[in-house]
Amino acid sequence: MKWRNKGLSIGIAVLALVALAAVYTSIPFFSKNSTGDKPSPVATADPSKEGKTEGNKQPATPPEPPIPSEKVDIAVFGSELEGLYLARAAADEGLKVKVLDPREAFGGQVLQGEMLFLDETRDDKHQLLVQGRAKELFDGFRNGKIRKLPEFTQYFDKLKKDIPIESGIKIQDIKQIPGQFGPHAIESVTYSGKDGAKKNIKADYWVDNTDFAALLSKLQSTRMPGLEQFYGQNKIEYMSTGMMLKFKNVDWGKFNSSFNSLTPEQRSAKYGGGSVSESFAIGLSGMTNRYKPTNDRVFLRGLNAVSQRDGEVIINAFLIYTVDPSDDKSVAEAMELGKKEIPLILNHFRKNITGWENAELNGFPNYLYIREYNHYETDYVLKPSDMLGARMFWDNVSIAGYPLDLQGTSENKWGIEMGRPDKYGMPLRSFLLKNYDNVIVAGKNVGSSAIAYGSARIQPNTSLAAESIGILLGQLQGKKKLRELKEPDMPALNSYLESKYKIKLTGVTGNNKIAGWTADEIAKLDTGEIVYPSYVNKRKK
């Protein structure tokens, strides 16, 4: 009886297993995984999605469309005036050039910052040093034909003619390869446009023409010490930025005649000295010193004012400290500080300048006048002794001049002048980023120490350099790389620059103002331990 019951139990168990197996194979809720081990759950088909998916499979993610790519001879990042001369010259020489601007609008400090007061470069004999394409602009400014924003815009339009430009781009990726002459070269850059779409560009040469080192800051480049070292500051700070003062309804004729009718004593008492002519007002720092800013981040220094005709005046004199040009928030904050302060400055001018009684605001610029950002090491770094020593180089690309004018920081609001060179050369090597075969710096990115930058930064100096480099690139295309240039190559190139473009870079000599100085004195001059204007007088005694 026991065995029969036991057999019955086994039979029932077997039948149960067979039934379970049948159920297991007929229910679609489980399937064997690829290893044949434990079953894995799968989704049942949704009748509402019939024909859209098959069984448990999800729709495949569509592949990303290929990134559009193009090839140019020269890619220029940024639309500052100086680097546009390189772009224009290279294009005129037959090269394919493209401008990629990280800023939202074209024209940098000139068109967007409306820095329309141009500083000329002259030597000790007051002879003009401006050469090349920039001469048309500076002559036009001086003689009153290029003073208003539309006139500057028209000039820029000639520079950029037929050169493709994309504004508002963002660099996403930089493909680097080993260089032929050094550790690195750039092969291509991936960037996004205003619409967010990615694009790729390849170029033989890459130029950083921005005011915040948009390209250089993403490379394996070395930042050199800035003014923080000279002033003994603990944190990085750049020369003050400017915000241009724009006024209308100024009676410039009354201002000019009134100022110049004063006796020297009267002029000193009312304005603190300076000069006023039919077009320009310089200084008047006694009057500006009487203005008390509302906060310590802003400052009104002596005037660099120009009459733009028709009662319109624009002035470079208002400084804003501790601005980081690479930080959009920092720039926007500075702009707001300026917009709050400038109406108060207008009231001060109305009360203290004859001819300004009815002056009004003429709007605000769209952007700041950025003087300085980080300095990155180039093949040759210009020093104050090069400038005051009137040094010329075998690879000159510019003949430069201008005082070593260090604009103020929060620690030294007025800044300081470190000497007045006669004239000096700027070598090609100061525009070639160190350790990179094919990266060129332009404008504010010139390779100079923070002190030497006070002179190197001035527009005619680096504008001529950029134009000369653009011409050299055209002449060397298919023959040599920039880094292969040697001294014997230069006479033919200099002859071409002079004959076709009226750019003279050789046979120029300047007044060496440190002749006879010891090596120790020169070293101290270069570090800023010696301040030339005060030291040179002591040295003569």
Secondary structure, 3 states (H helix, E strand, C coil): CHHHHHHHHHHHHHHHHHHHHHHHHHCCCEEECCCCCCEEECCCCCHHHECCECCCCCCCCCCCCCCCEEEEEEEEECCCHHHHHHHHHHHHCCCCEEEEECCCCCCHHHHCCCCCCCCCCECCCCCECCCCCHHHHHHHHHCCCCCCHHHHHHHHHHHHCCCCEEECCEEEEEEEECCCCCCEEEEEEEEECCCCCEEEEEEEEEEECCCCCCCHHHCCCCEECCHHHHHCCCCCCCCCEECCEEEECCCHHHHHHHHHHCCHHHHHHHHCCCEECCCEEEECHHHHHCCCCCCCCEEECCEEEEECCCCCEEECCEEECCCCCCCHHHHHHHHHHHHHHHHHHHHHHHHHCCCCCCCEECCCCCCCECCCCCEECECCCECHHHHHCCCCCCCEEEEECCCCEECCCCCCCCCEECCCCCCEEEEHHHHEECCECCEEECHHHCCECCCCHHHHCCHHHHHHHHHHHHHHHHHHCCCCCHHHCCHHHHHHHHHHHHHHHCCCCCCCCCCCCCCCCCHHHHHHHHHCCCCHHHHHHHHHC
